[in-house]
Amino acid sequence: MKKLKCAVIGAGWWGTTAHVPALKQHPRAELIAIQTRDRDQARKIAADFGVPHGCTTIEEVLAIDGLRAVAISSTPHLHYAQAKACLERGLHVLIEKPMTFTVREAQELVDLAAKRNLQFVISCPWHYTTHSIEARKLVQSGALGRLKMISVLMTNFTMGLYRGLPWDKVFATNPALQNAEKPYIAPGQSSYNDPAISGGGQIYCQVSHASAYLGFLTGRQPSEVFARFDNADTPVDIYDSLNIKLDDGTLVSMASTGATMLSKRHYEVRVYGTGGMLLLELWQGKMEFHDLHCNVRTYPDISEPEAHSQTSLPEAGLYPMFAPVSNLVDAALGLAPNGSPATLGLFAMKITEAACQSVKTGANVKLR
């Protein structure tokens, strides 16, 4: 069986939680290298996961013969330079969100991947759920008629990360939360609360997901953005409110915070058209379609696997975190289409950059 030789650049918290185990279990992937800056840690990760090369620099990774694909899960301030180097080397690339810090950087990477005919995936697991795939078909087939309005509410348990707390303090009052068990590697305490590293708070870390999902569902482009942020006495934005207009005139309201109570989080997406409405709750695994004649189609709930771990199927559960890098392998081998192309990361960067500009100027921002 032909296998794709892969590496993980930035084998930290998310790299060792999602991408390394996903590549180790993929039947057509051969994980041959991981990279992290500390030599001893790189050697330990490589030994623990059975990976031949434990590297400390991207140059070491790119020098390995036969390498064909990489997953980039380093901190955001490194994404652009690392992705550019990999694409120029002719490698298929998965990049974590936020894709870059600027639209210019994201556009350059998308253009480079297209020029080299390379698979370029933005790591957004929600694009791979059965509900999301069906929702996109409904929206883009015209089943809802002409789109008029979309409402998104996305909340998550990220406040402790934005405050720079150690891992055992982030979920201190509810340590049983999904994906909250002590990870193989805990995130760095400055990785989320230093704008020079993260780009910002909720807008870069979580709204990047919601914005990319908007592009995934609609296939449109943003044309206007008006935004307001509240930092809640932290160095980065915590509460974000955005009004967006798409190029077909669809009005979008998006609200997001990382400071939800540790008892419940939401990812509500409501799509309203002239011929129907679509109601999704992604964290709850629920979806309904309502048409003009009061017919309601309720889709089977998506449930979470009992163990969201290395044994979980990449496509399983509410948040299929193995799916993006698994799709990178399949797409690179010509076995599947790219289910989350980096053009959606570029879409998200357009909204992110415009939102930050709107907050700074207090004005509505029109995009070219």
Summary of the structure (lengths in Angstrom):
residues: 368
radius of gyration: 19.8
end to end distance: 46.8
largest distance: 64.1
contacts: 1310
relative contact order: 0.17
helix: 35%
strand: 24%
